[in-house]
Amino acid sequence: MTALSEEKKAAIVKSLEDDPGAVLEYLAKEHAVTVADIIACLPDDQATLVDGSLFEKVMLTMADWGKVTFLVHTEDVILEAKGTIPKGSYARGYFNLHGGPIGGHLKGENCASIAFVSRPLFKSETKSVQFFNHKGECMFKVYLGRDEQRQLLPEQIALFDAFRQELRDS
């Protein structure tokens, strides 16, 4: 994250108030800041930040949450995979997820911060865990799952909220 001026923070907060369901990446581009900077401007009830050193603990905990949406958002692609996050482990410098449809090799040491985010997106309530590198760029996001009526799964909400609180208290 960069040190934002009070004027820049105020402009971001106003944008968030004017469009509470805005895509954070679009706001970051509009204000010429990182997504991590935008997250830092969210109200406390919408974002809880924890240190990136908790990367492995967070990944292993989310593996017990059931079906989620794993999302990578770049300037060119928004890639989603729905499924259960496999229990991962470190080898050769990567946190390796062996499974499908969610699998891959994540550079956990590059994670500077992790945000637990609860906010609307396109008029739908969302809860996600977002991982940020040292440049303030989002590495990837994990969104809680939804039922057939597109409602967040209550059991996942309880797990998300309890884990977020545990990390806040530690």
C-alpha positions as CSV (number, residue, x, y, z in Angstrom):
1,M,0.0,0.0,0.0
2,T,1.1,3.5,-0.7
3,A,0.8,6.5,1.7
4,L,-2.3,8.3,0.5
5,S,-2.9,12.0,1.0
6,E,-6.0,13.0,3.0
7,E,-7.5,14.4,-0.2
8,K,-7.0,11.1,-2.1
9,K,-8.5,9.1,0.8
10,A,-11.5,11.5,0.9
11,A,-12.0,11.1,-2.9
12,I,-11.9,7.3,-2.6
13,V,-14.3,7.2,0.4
14,K,-16.7,9.5,-1.6
15,S,-16.5,7.1,-4.5
16,L,-17.2,4.1,-2.3
17,E,-20.2,6.0,-0.7
18,D,-21.5,7.0,-4.1
19,D,-21.3,3.5,-5.5
20,P,-21.1,1.0,-2.6
21,G,-21.2,-2.0,-5.0
22,A,-18.4,-0.7,-7.3
23,V,-15.7,-3.1,-8.5
24,L,-12.6,-2.3,-6.4
25,E,-10.2,-2.8,-9.4
26,Y,-12.2,-0.1,-11.3
27,L,-12.0,2.3,-8.4
28,A,-8.2,1.7,-8.1
29,K,-7.7,2.5,-11.8
30,E,-10.0,5.6,-11.5
31,H,-8.0,6.9,-8.6
32,A,-4.6,5.7,-9.8
33,V,-3.9,3.6,-6.7
34,T,-3.7,-0.1,-5.9
35,V,-6.6,-2.3,-4.9
36,A,-4.9,-2.6,-1.5
37,D,-5.2,1.2,-1.1
38,I,-8.9,1.0,-1.9
39,I,-9.4,-1.9,0.7
40,A,-7.7,0.3,3.3
41,C,-10.3,3.0,2.7
42,L,-13.2,0.7,3.3
43,P,-15.1,1.1,6.6
44,D,-14.0,-1.2,9.4
45,D,-17.2,-3.2,9.2
46,Q,-16.4,-4.0,5.5
47,A,-12.7,-5.0,5.7
48,T,-10.3,-6.6,8.2
49,L,-6.7,-6.7,7.2
50,V,-4.2,-9.3,8.6
51,D,-0.6,-9.9,7.9
52,G,0.5,-11.9,4.9
53,S,2.6,-14.2,7.2
54,L,-0.8,-15.9,7.9
55,F,-1.0,-17.1,4.3
56,E,-0.7,-20.8,5.0
57,K,-3.0,-20.7,8.0
58,V,-5.7,-18.9,6.0
59,M,-5.4,-21.2,3.0
60,L,-5.6,-24.4,5.1
61,T,-8.6,-23.0,7.0
62,M,-10.5,-22.1,3.9
63,A,-9.9,-25.7,2.6
64,D,-12.6,-26.7,5.2
65,W,-15.2,-24.2,4.0
66,G,-16.6,-26.2,1.2
67,K,-17.4,-25.0,-2.3
68,V,-16.1,-21.4,-3.0
69,T,-15.2,-19.3,-6.0
70,F,-11.5,-18.8,-6.5
71,L,-11.0,-15.7,-8.6
72,V,-8.0,-14.0,-10.3
73,H,-8.7,-10.5,-11.7
74,T,-6.2,-8.9,-14.0
75,E,-6.6,-6.1,-16.5
76,D,-7.3,-8.6,-19.2
77,V,-9.0,-11.5,-17.5
78,I,-11.4,-12.3,-14.7
79,L,-10.9,-16.0,-14.2
80,E,-13.2,-18.0,-11.8
81,A,-13.0,-21.6,-10.6
82,K,-15.8,-23.0,-8.3
83,G,-14.9,-25.8,-6.0
84,T,-13.3,-26.8,-2.7
85,I,-9.8,-25.5,-2.1
86,P,-7.6,-28.5,-1.7
87,K,-5.3,-28.7,1.4
88,G,-2.0,-27.3,0.1
89,S,1.6,-27.6,1.1
90,Y,4.9,-25.9,0.4
91,A,7.4,-27.3,-2.0
92,R,10.0,-25.7,-4.2
93,G,9.0,-22.2,-3.0
94,Y,5.3,-22.5,-3.8
95,F,2.2,-23.3,-1.9
96,N,0.9,-26.1,-4.1
97,L,-2.8,-26.8,-4.5
98,H,-3.3,-30.3,-6.0
99,G,-6.9,-30.7,-7.1
100,G,-9.5,-29.7,-9.5
101,P,-11.1,-27.5,-10.5
102,I,-9.0,-25.4,-8.1
103,G,-5.3,-26.2,-8.4
104,G,-2.1,-24.4,-8.9
105,H,1.1,-23.1,-7.4
106,L,0.9,-19.9,-5.2
107,K,3.9,-17.8,-4.2
108,G,2.8,-17.5,-0.5
109,E,6.0,-15.6,0.4
110,N,4.9,-12.7,-1.9
111,C,1.7,-12.2,0.2
112,A,2.0,-9.0,2.2
113,S,-1.5,-8.8,3.5
114,I,-4.8,-10.6,3.5
115,A,-8.2,-8.8,3.6
116,F,-11.5,-10.3,4.9
117,V,-14.0,-8.2,2.9
118,S,-17.8,-8.1,3.5
119,R,-19.4,-5.7,1.0
120,P,-21.9,-5.4,-1.8
121,L,-20.9,-6.1,-5.3
122,F,-23.3,-5.4,-8.1
123,K,-26.2,-5.2,-5.6
124,S,-25.4,-8.6,-4.0
125,E,-23.8,-9.0,-0.6
126,T,-20.4,-10.7,-0.8
127,K,-17.8,-12.1,1.6
128,S,-14.3,-12.7,0.3
129,V,-10.8,-13.3,1.4
130,Q,-8.4,-11.3,-0.8
131,F,-4.6,-11.8,-0.9
132,F,-2.3,-8.8,-1.7
133,N,1.4,-8.8,-2.7
134,H,4.0,-6.3,-1.6
135,K,3.1,-3.9,-4.5
136,G,-0.5,-3.7,-3.3
137,E,-1.8,-5.8,-6.2
138,C,-4.4,-8.5,-5.6
139,M,-2.9,-12.0,-6.1
140,F,-6.3,-13.7,-6.0
141,K,-9.6,-13.7,-4.1
142,V,-11.8,-16.4,-2.6
143,Y,-15.5,-15.7,-2.5
144,L,-17.9,-17.6,-0.3
145,G,-20.3,-20.0,-2.1
146,R,-23.9,-19.4,-2.9
147,D,-27.0,-21.6,-3.0
148,E,-29.5,-22.1,-5.8
149,Q,-31.2,-18.7,-5.0
150,R,-27.8,-16.9,-5.2
151,Q,-27.7,-16.4,-1.4
152,L,-24.5,-16.8,0.6
153,L,-24.3,-20.1,2.4
154,P,-25.0,-19.5,6.1
155,E,-22.5,-22.2,7.3
156,Q,-19.8,-20.5,5.3
157,I,-20.8,-17.0,6.7
158,A,-20.4,-18.4,10.2
159,L,-17.0,-19.9,9.4
160,F,-15.8,-16.7,7.7
161,D,-17.0,-14.4,10.5
162,A,-15.5,-16.6,13.3
163,F,-12.1,-16.9,11.6
164,R,-12.0,-13.2,10.8
165,Q,-12.7,-12.5,14.5
166,E,-10.2,-15.1,15.7
167,L,-7.5,-13.3,13.5
168,R,-8.6,-9.9,14.8
169,D,-8.3,-11.0,18.4
170,S,-4.8,-12.6,18.0
